Amino acid sequence: MISLLLRSDLVVTLDQDDHILKEGYIVIEDDHIAEMGLQKDLDSRRKFDEVLELKDRLVMPGLVNAHTHTPMTLFRGHVEGHSLFTMEGWYNTIRVLELQMEPQMLPGAVAVSCAEMIRTGTTCFADQYFWMDQIVPEVRRSGLRAALAYGIVELGDEEARQRELAAAAAFLEGLKDDPLINGWVGPHAFFVDNSEIAMQMELELATRHQTGFHTHFGTGDEEEVYCQEKYGNSAIQQLKQMGLLERPILAAHSITLPPADFFTVAHSPFTVVFAPSSDMRNAAGVPPVTEMLAAGIHVALGTDNVTNNNSYDMFKEMTLTGKLMAFLKRDPAVISARSILEMATLGGARALGKDKEIGSLAAGKKADLIALDLDEIGWSPLGGQDLYTALVYSVTGQHVRDVMVNGRWLFRENRWLTVDFPAARRELEHQHSELMKRVS
């Protein structure tokens, strides 16, 4: 067992008692936190394999990005002036590129995505896409914790259904013993491009592998209209009748989730993933987040893809969440900075079934943490703004200097240790050029 003592000027735990340790310490043994406390209470005679002084740093839990599509960094900037939440916008910008894309074009984009998440303080993310055989190796190399969902679109076609479900099953089998990556089932959108037959097969697959669904829900009224016309039920009630609400669901966007279904959702393992940048840039509207929270619905934050976001910085998503809710409700106190910070940490961890392992700092939890530079701009005066306010509204991911996942440094003193970012960026630029030749 290897022991590491971290000493830091500030430790923000986000635990149930909201401990903030001034001149605190963390003892890490292998992959987990063994002990925490104040430096003044630490026995100076104790011996550790390594002692690290993180002076002028704020240590906190790593952020959890609960919805993204890492390969789509390849398309960043190609959606300007269009909405991916419409058929016209999606098909004429992204789908025409995907139809020309080859599997070997993905790794560089995924590596760049992982590097950007690490750089801005994300330690765990939930992804959904196809060609997972190209994605998994890059995520493993990065050292990030992840929930990867095999994206399924079958449009009622039996051949496509059998092919995609077989590929998803093989993908889940391949991740059985991975220490950092969990496999999920990724129907792109229930009732929209995944038929009821496929959904029942996906439920059987998710149940067999004890995992959940990562999907898009409520980006418009398509699934709601379909279910009302065919079943006389809302989409949520139909999902309940079909048994899908018994499994965890990451429901990206959920903009049009009906208030009448809030009670059902709140009593299900269903998480609304709010992606404010994406919702706004796609001119799609935003979900009633404060009402959802009041109803007891789990809410997490995500960036969505960065084609027109265009950033993986979860600190920006936190800032937008608070400002947007205050603006929409005409109430500057409608949601606290502490609540927003939880949505980006423990909320995401809870959505992935990992809240006992990550999302806050406490003895026994995994050593997933980040350190921010207190000498950077935005903090002062610390006596004038509380730390939660500073973290949500005053700083960005560019303040991050150190990132650890599972007791391993991925980013140390402003330098990547697991991703060769310049090489990944060159590969991404090369593959983007190749893709543009194909579509020109």
C-alpha distance (Angstrom), angle and dihedral (degrees) to the residues before:
residue distance angle dihedral
M1 . . .
I2 3.81 . .
S3 3.81 118.0 .
L4 3.80 126.5 -155.6
L5 3.79 125.6 -173.2
L6 3.81 115.1 -154.6
R7 3.79 118.3 -167.5
S8 3.79 117.9 -169.1
D9 3.79 138.6 171.3
L10 3.82 91.0 -124.1
V11 3.79 134.4 16.3
V12 3.81 117.1 -170.5
T13 3.79 105.4 -165.8
L14 3.83 102.6 -179.3
D15 3.80 85.8 -153.0
Q16 3.80 122.6 149.3
D17 3.81 91.1 -86.8
D18 3.81 94.3 45.3
H19 3.79 94.1 -125.6
I20 3.79 114.4 -169.9
L21 3.79 111.1 -170.8
K22 3.79 116.0 -153.9
E23 3.79 107.3 -156.3
G24 3.76 89.4 2.3
Y25 3.76 134.7 169.4
I26 3.80 136.7 -146.5
V27 3.80 124.8 -160.3
I28 3.80 112.7 -153.0
E29 3.77 121.1 -166.3
D30 3.80 113.5 -169.2
D31 3.82 104.8 -53.1
H32 3.81 102.1 -12.2
I33 3.80 144.2 61.1
A34 3.80 109.4 -102.2
E35 3.79 100.4 178.7
M36 3.80 143.6 -3.6
G37 3.77 134.9 -170.2
L38 3.79 148.1 113.0
Q39 3.77 118.8 -44.1
K40 3.81 91.2 -128.6
D41 3.81 89.5 62.3
L42 3.81 95.4 50.7
D43 3.80 115.6 105.8
S44 3.81 105.1 -118.3
R45 3.81 90.2 -150.3
R46 3.80 93.8 64.5
K47 3.78 116.4 110.5
F48 3.81 126.4 -138.9
D49 3.79 132.1 -179.4
E50 3.80 89.3 -123.3
V51 3.80 135.1 10.6
L52 3.79 118.7 -160.5
E53 3.79 123.7 -170.0
L54 3.80 110.0 -151.2
K55 3.78 95.9 -174.0
D56 3.80 117.0 -179.3
R57 3.80 90.6 15.3
L58 3.79 134.5 123.6
V59 3.81 110.8 -147.4
M60 3.81 118.4 -157.6
P61 3.82 139.9 152.7
G62 3.79 116.3 -69.1
L63 3.80 116.3 -101.7
V64 3.81 122.7 -105.6
N65 3.81 118.1 -140.1
A66 3.80 102.3 -157.5
H67 3.81 99.0 -169.8
T68 3.78 133.0 30.5
H69 3.82 144.7 120.8
T70 3.80 107.3 -135.0
P71 3.84 99.2 -167.5
M72 3.80 90.9 58.2
T73 3.80 91.3 77.1
L74 3.80 80.1 88.2
F75 3.83 87.2 71.6
R76 3.81 99.1 43.9
G77 3.78 110.5 147.5
H78 3.81 95.6 12.1
V79 3.80 95.0 105.3
E80 3.79 100.6 57.7
G81 3.79 110.6 144.2
H82 3.82 93.7 12.5
S83 3.78 135.5 92.6
L84 3.80 118.7 -130.5
F85 3.80 87.4 -157.7
T86 3.82 90.8 73.1
M87 3.81 125.7 70.3
E88 3.81 91.5 -126.8
G89 3.79 93.8 49.2
W90 3.81 95.2 44.8
Y91 3.81 97.3 43.4
N92 3.81 98.2 43.5
T93 3.79 95.6 46.5
I94 3.81 111.5 26.5
R95 3.78 107.0 15.0
V96 3.82 94.0 52.9
L97 3.81 87.4 55.2
E98 3.80 94.6 45.0
L99 3.80 90.3 52.8
Q100 3.82 88.7 59.8
M101 3.79 96.2 40.3
E102 3.80 122.7 108.9
P103 3.83 125.3 -152.7
Q104 3.81 93.5 -112.3
M105 3.80 89.0 62.8
L106 3.81 92.4 69.2
P107 3.84 108.5 66.8
G108 3.81 96.6 67.9
A109 3.81 91.4 49.6
V110 3.81 92.3 47.7
A111 3.81 91.9 48.5
V112 3.81 91.3 50.6
S113 3.81 89.7 48.7
C114 3.80 91.4 51.3
A115 3.80 91.3 47.3
E116 3.80 92.0 51.1
M117 3.80 92.3 48.5
I118 3.80 91.7 48.9
R119 3.79 91.5 46.9
T120 3.81 92.2 54.1
G121 3.79 98.3 44.3
T122 3.80 106.3 -93.4
T123 3.80 112.8 140.3
C124 3.82 100.0 170.7
F125 3.80 131.7 31.4
A126 3.79 141.8 177.3
D127 3.79 115.7 -135.1
Q128 3.79 134.4 -174.3
Y129 3.80 125.0 -169.0
F130 3.78 144.4 108.3
W131 3.83 128.0 -98.6
M132 3.78 89.7 52.0
D133 3.81 89.4 168.7
Q134 3.82 85.8 73.4
I135 3.80 94.6 44.2
V136 3.81 103.6 46.5
P137 3.84 97.1 61.9
E138 3.81 92.2 52.6
V139 3.79 92.9 47.9
R140 3.81 89.9 49.4
R141 3.78 91.0 51.0
S142 3.81 91.2 50.3
G143 3.81 92.9 56.5
L144 3.81 92.4 -135.3
R145 3.77 121.8 143.5
A146 3.81 110.4 -118.6
A147 3.79 148.0 174.5
L148 3.79 105.2 -148.5
A149 3.79 119.9 -166.1
Y150 3.77 122.9 -160.8
G151 3.82 103.3 -128.4
I152 3.81 114.3 -129.1
V153 3.80 127.9 -164.5
E154 3.81 116.0 165.8
L155 3.83 105.4 150.3
G156 3.80 91.0 -153.0
D157 3.80 93.1 -59.7
E158 3.82 110.5 140.5
E159 3.79 95.5 -152.3
A160 3.80 92.3 49.8
R161 3.80 90.0 45.4
Q162 3.79 94.6 53.8
R163 3.79 92.4 44.1
E164 3.81 95.2 48.7
L165 3.81 96.1 43.1
A166 3.80 90.8 49.4
A167 3.81 90.4 50.3
A168 3.81 91.3 47.6
A169 3.81 91.0 50.4
A170 3.81 91.9 50.8
F171 3.80 90.0 47.4
L172 3.82 92.2 53.2
E173 3.80 91.7 47.7
G174 3.79 89.9 52.7
L175 3.82 92.9 56.8
K176 3.80 97.9 48.3
D177 3.79 97.2 111.9
D178 3.79 101.0 28.0
P179 3.83 109.8 130.0
L180 3.82 96.2 -150.9
I181 3.81 107.7 22.9
N182 3.80 125.9 69.1
G183 3.78 123.1 -168.6
W184 3.81 121.3 -129.9
V185 3.79 133.8 -179.3
G186 3.80 112.6 -109.1
P187 3.82 115.1 -160.1
H188 3.79 100.9 177.0
A189 3.80 93.4 -138.8
F190 3.81 129.3 -12.2
F191 3.84 114.5 -120.5
V192 3.84 90.6 -0.2
D193 3.81 105.3 72.4
N194 3.82 97.7 -8.4
S195 3.81 115.6 69.3
E196 3.77 125.0 -144.2
I197 3.82 90.2 -104.9
A198 3.80 90.4 55.2
M199 3.81 91.5 44.9
Q200 3.81 91.8 56.1
M201 3.80 90.4 49.7
E202 3.81 89.6 48.0
L203 3.80 89.8 51.2
E204 3.79 90.7 53.3
L205 3.80 90.0 48.8
A206 3.81 93.9 48.2
T207 3.79 91.5 47.0
R208 3.78 92.8 49.1
H209 3.79 91.5 51.5
Q210 3.82 94.9 37.7
T211 3.78 93.0 -125.0
G212 3.79 139.2 117.4
F213 3.79 145.3 -119.6
H214 3.80 127.5 -91.4
T215 3.78 107.2 -162.8
H216 3.80 146.0 143.9
F217 3.77 115.8 -105.4
G218 3.77 136.0 177.8
T219 3.80 99.4 3.8
G220 3.79 85.3 140.1
D221 3.79 137.2 -17.8
E222 3.82 98.4 -80.1
E223 3.81 99.4 107.6
E224 3.80 91.8 38.9
V225 3.80 93.7 53.3
Y226 3.80 91.3 45.5
C227 3.81 94.1 51.7
Q228 3.79 94.6 43.9
E229 3.80 91.8 50.3
K230 3.81 96.1 43.2
Y231 3.81 102.9 33.5
G232 3.79 107.1 13.5
N233 3.81 86.6 -123.0
S234 3.77 135.6 105.7
A235 3.80 115.8 -105.3
I236 3.82 90.2 -107.1
Q237 3.80 93.2 51.8
Q238 3.78 90.0 48.0
L239 3.81 90.8 50.5
K240 3.80 87.8 51.5
Q241 3.80 93.0 50.4
M242 3.80 90.0 49.6
G243 3.81 91.0 51.8
L244 3.78 96.9 -117.4
L245 3.80 94.0 121.8
E246 3.79 88.5 66.4
R247 3.81 89.6 74.0
P248 3.85 125.0 63.1
I249 3.80 112.1 -89.4
L250 3.80 127.5 -162.7
A251 3.80 100.5 -158.3
A252 3.78 108.7 -167.8
H253 3.82 115.2 -147.7
S254 3.84 101.8 -11.2
I255 3.79 88.1 -172.2
T256 3.80 95.4 155.1
L257 3.80 98.2 37.3
P258 3.84 102.1 144.2
P259 3.83 116.3 -118.2
A260 3.81 87.5 -134.2
D261 3.81 87.1 68.1
F262 3.81 96.8 48.6
F263 3.81 93.2 98.0
T264 3.81 92.8 51.7
V265 3.81 92.1 47.2
A266 3.81 92.9 46.3
H267 3.80 89.8 56.0
S268 3.80 93.8 49.1
P269 3.84 132.1 73.0
F270 3.81 86.9 -103.0
T271 3.81 123.1 135.3
V272 3.78 124.7 -165.9
V273 3.80 108.5 -143.9
F274 3.78 109.3 -151.4
A275 3.81 113.6 -155.5
P276 3.81 102.8 -179.6
S277 3.80 98.2 178.6
S278 3.80 92.3 50.4
D279 3.81 94.8 43.5
M280 3.79 91.1 51.3
R281 3.81 97.3 41.6
N282 3.79 90.1 49.6
A283 3.82 89.9 50.2
A284 3.80 87.7 -129.1
G285 3.78 102.7 131.8
V286 3.78 125.9 -117.6
P287 3.80 133.7 -92.5
P288 3.83 119.3 -107.2
V289 3.78 91.9 -101.5
T290 3.80 98.7 171.8
E291 3.80 92.2 49.5
M292 3.80 89.8 47.9
L293 3.79 91.7 51.8
A294 3.80 90.7 47.4
A295 3.82 89.0 52.5
G296 3.81 90.5 54.2
I297 3.81 96.7 -106.4
H298 3.79 115.8 151.6
V299 3.81 111.3 -116.8
A300 3.80 126.6 -170.6
L301 3.81 132.4 174.8
G302 3.80 130.1 -118.2
T303 3.77 139.5 168.1
D304 3.82 98.1 -137.7
N305 3.82 112.5 -150.6
V306 3.79 117.4 -31.1
T307 3.79 97.9 -129.2
N308 3.78 89.7 108.3
N309 3.79 103.9 -0.8
N310 3.14 86.9 63.6
S311 3.82 106.7 -161.4
Y312 3.81 141.1 59.6
D313 3.80 91.9 -148.2
M314 3.81 105.7 126.6
F315 3.80 90.8 -170.6
K316 3.81 86.8 67.0
E317 3.81 89.9 51.5
M318 3.80 89.8 52.7
T319 3.79 91.6 50.3
L320 3.79 92.2 49.3
T321 3.80 91.9 47.5
G322 3.79 92.9 57.5
K323 3.78 96.6 41.7
L324 3.78 94.3 44.4
M325 3.80 94.1 49.4
A326 3.82 91.4 48.0
F327 3.80 91.1 48.7
L328 3.79 95.5 47.1
K329 3.81 94.2 46.2
R330 3.80 95.5 37.2
D331 3.79 86.3 -131.3
P332 3.82 121.6 114.1
A333 3.80 90.4 -162.1
V334 3.80 97.6 48.4
I335 3.82 93.4 111.7
S336 3.78 128.6 17.2
A337 3.78 125.4 -127.6
R338 3.81 88.2 -123.8
S339 3.83 91.0 57.4
I340 3.80 91.3 49.9
L341 3.79 91.6 49.3
E342 3.79 89.6 52.2
M343 3.81 90.7 52.6
A344 3.82 88.4 57.7
T345 3.80 95.2 46.5
L346 3.79 122.4 17.8
G347 3.81 91.8 19.1
G348 3.78 91.1 60.1
A349 3.80 91.6 42.2
R350 3.81 90.5 52.0
A351 3.80 90.7 49.5
L352 3.79 89.7 56.1
G353 3.80 93.9 44.6
K354 3.80 90.2 -112.0
D355 3.80 102.3 109.6
K356 3.81 90.6 113.7
E357 3.82 88.9 57.8
I358 3.81 108.2 32.9
G359 3.82 142.5 7.4
S360 3.81 96.9 77.3
L361 3.78 136.9 37.1
A362 3.80 115.7 -107.2
A363 3.77 138.9 131.6
G364 3.80 109.9 -79.6
K365 3.80 95.6 26.5
K366 3.78 124.3 111.4
A367 3.80 116.7 -86.9
D368 3.81 97.1 -109.8
L369 3.80 106.5 143.3
I370 3.77 145.0 137.7
A371 3.81 133.3 -149.7
L372 3.81 123.5 -145.0
D373 3.80 126.3 -158.4
L374 3.81 111.0 -109.6
D375 3.81 90.3 -168.5
E376 3.82 90.6 65.4
I377 3.79 123.5 95.4
G378 3.79 123.1 -82.7
W379 3.79 103.9 46.4
S380 3.79 101.5 86.0
P381 2.91 129.3 133.3
L382 3.79 94.1 30.0
G383 3.78 87.7 -179.4
G384 3.79 90.2 58.5
Q385 3.80 101.4 51.3
D386 3.76 127.1 34.3
L387 3.78 117.7 -120.5
Y388 3.81 94.5 -108.0
T389 3.80 90.3 55.8
A390 3.80 90.5 47.7
L391 3.80 92.6 50.1
V392 3.80 94.0 49.0
Y393 3.81 102.0 37.6
S394 3.81 111.3 15.7
V395 3.80 108.6 44.3
T396 3.80 138.2 44.4
G397 3.76 138.4 -155.3
Q398 3.80 87.8 -85.7
H399 3.81 87.2 76.2
V400 3.82 90.3 65.9
R401 3.80 113.5 108.1
D402 3.81 104.1 164.2
V403 3.81 134.1 31.2
M404 3.81 127.5 -173.6
V405 3.82 128.5 -176.1
N406 3.80 122.6 -175.2
G407 3.79 90.6 -11.6
R408 3.82 93.4 -53.3
W409 3.80 125.3 112.6
L410 3.81 112.8 -123.7
F411 3.79 94.8 169.5
R412 3.79 123.7 22.2
E413 3.79 128.6 179.4
N414 3.79 91.6 -12.7
R415 3.80 95.1 -49.3
W416 3.80 131.2 111.6
L417 3.80 113.2 -123.2
T418 3.81 101.5 179.6
V419 3.82 104.6 32.0
D420 3.80 125.5 57.2
F421 3.78 94.3 -143.7
P422 3.84 98.2 -176.8
A423 3.82 90.8 51.5
A424 3.80 92.0 45.0
R425 3.78 91.0 50.0
R426 3.81 91.8 49.7
E427 3.79 89.9 50.9
L428 3.80 91.2 48.7
E429 3.81 91.4 50.4
H430 3.80 90.7 48.9
Q431 3.79 94.6 49.7
H432 3.79 91.3 45.0
S433 3.80 89.3 55.0
E434 3.80 90.2 49.2
L435 3.80 90.8 50.2
M436 3.80 91.8 49.9
K437 3.82 90.1 53.0
R438 3.80 89.0 55.5
V439 3.80 94.8 52.2
S440 3.79 98.5 39.7
